[in-house]
Structure formats: C-alpha cells, structure tokens
Amino acid sequence: MREAPSTLVSPDWLEARLDDPDLAVVEVDVSTAAYDAGHVPGAVVWDIYRDLKTPEYQLRDARELGALLEASGITPDTTVAFYGYGPAMGYWLLRLAGHRDARIVDTTRDGWQAERRPWTAARPTVTPTRYPRLRLDPTRRATRAAVERAITDPAQVLLDVRTGAEYRGERFWPSGAPEEHGRAGHVPSAVHLPADLLVDADGHFRPPSELRGLFADRGVDPTVTVVPYCTIGNRAAVAWFVLTELLDYPRVAVYDGSWADWGHAADTPVEVAESAPVVG
C-alpha cells in the first residue's frame, strides 16, 4: 500500500525508494553539465533551456512536453521526485499537465552529496512510455496580456521574486550577462520578494510560519490572486510551490514567460526603482 502523497519530501524518503519501479527521479537544471558530473542513481535530467523552453524562452507546447514525459519513462501513475537547480519548475509543470503524484526533495545537490548518499555519473537506461495527450491548466499560468491587466487590478498582486539588482534594473539576467535586445527593470506595481528568502542557508524551505510572515509583510495574502515572475519562470515556480502547496493560497498563476518575455517585448511598461512597493 503506497503512502499518502506529500509534496515536500526528505532526502531519506528518496533514498529509501531509489529502487521503486513506480518512482521516477528528475534533476532539473539549466544545462546537463552538473548532471553529467554526478547525480542521484536512476535520475534523468531536464534541461530548462533545451527541454522545457523554446529558444524564445517560451514554454514548450503540450505535445512536446508529453514527449518529454514519455522519454523520461513517466506514466500517469508514476510518482515523480524532483531535485537539482530547478525542482519547483519541474513540479509546477507536472501540476500544469494534471499529473497526480509529484514531489520536491527538500535538499540541494550539495546537501545530498555532503551526507554521502548514493551518487553516480552513469546515465540510466530508460524505457519510453505512452502518456495520454496533455491538457495544460490555464489557471496555473499567466500570459503577458494577463500581467498587463494585473498592473492596475487591486484584486491581483504581481510578485517579482528576482534579486534586488534585477528588480532595480541593474541587470537583465541574474548572472549580470549583457543583453542587447532587452530592457532591465520590473513590471509596474510589482511587489519584490527575492526567492532566496524562501529557503534557509542550507537550501531547505523555511517553516510555513516564517514563509507566511514573509508574504504578509509585503501585503500578499490569500484574498488576492498572486502572479509571481522571475526571468525564465524557475524562481517564480518556487514562489508558486510555496504559496500553493505549503501555504494553501487559492489563486496563484505563474507568469512563465517572465522577464525574458516581458523585457524583450517592445511595448511593455518597465520601471526601475530603489525599493519595492508594499501592497495595502
């Protein structure tokens, strides 16, 4: 008998199930370099820029995402555990697709290795599966047009979870890499809460009471629709996971195009500021 789902699981939980044929482990990152150097045994890798996003930084369509699940050996009955640089993005994607059982492992790659847990550089042999046609849930996403409408809607809060340098317009990309064709700054009216504050120094999610206080301090409460954004959607998915799965906020929609979409558009309003506004 399988235990009841829990969205956030411990490293012990994962290590005890590495031989479970009904479990798929997925490392999510912005390249395969770290994965190729070593990973959790049996894990496959999803490259955000190659597998989840198009060259224009848009989310892959339902057909492409369904093919990714099939190539990863995932069926509708598979439990999928995510870890790595971007586990929340993988988790959000499966919820978007209506997959029933997904988890995030509450540790970092470094944390897993530091505890001397199983580790390998060998790629697993994956048997492809068949997955029913995906139908992506529009209520879990926000389009650029929806974000434009939210700017002046008091029933919605735009939540910028990037670094202060990105919010203030000092950087387009979090690395500080130059971007000739984009504008740096933030969406007007956006509240600023860096995603780094949602985890502790060891990379574990903070307790719900602390998380709730972080959002409450910025006027982000469960009565509003929250629209988090970042640069490519990864950090926004972290905020979505915290708000939806750990704090039970009822209305949260990720702007998965995020700043890569907004900042590259020619006609979107962009602001720069020394400090972020607080709602309420």
Number of C-alpha atoms within 10 A of each C-alpha: 3 4 5 7 12 11 16 18 16 13 17 12 12 20 14 9 13 17 12 10 9 14 21 23 25 23 23 26 22 18 16 15 10 16 23 13 11 15 24 25 18 19 24 21 23 24 17 23 17 14 17 21 19 13 9 11 20 17 20 16 14 14 11 14 21 20 17 18 17 18 16 21 19 25 18 15 12 16 19 22 23 28 27 24 18 22 26 26 25 26 26 23 20 20 16 17 19 14 19 13 19 23 23 25 22 24 19 17 17 12 15 20 15 9 9 9 13 12 14 15 14 15 16 11 11 15 10 15 14 14 17 9 12 18 13 17 12 11 11 19 18 21 16 17 9 13 23 16 11 21 16 12 13 11 10 19 25 26 25 29 28 24 17 20 17 24 28 20 17 16 19 25 20 14 8 11 9 10 13 8 9 17 22 23 23 27 24 20 19 23 24 23 22 19 18 15 14 22 15 11 9 11 15 15 20 15 12 14 9 13 18 18 13 15 18 14 12 17 16 24 17 17 11 16 20 25 26 32 32 29 24 23 28 27 27 29 28 26 27 26 23 20 24 16 14 16 15 12 19 14 17 24 23 29 27 29 23 26 28 21 19 25 23 17 14 10 8 15 15 14 15 16 15 10 11 19 14 15 16 7
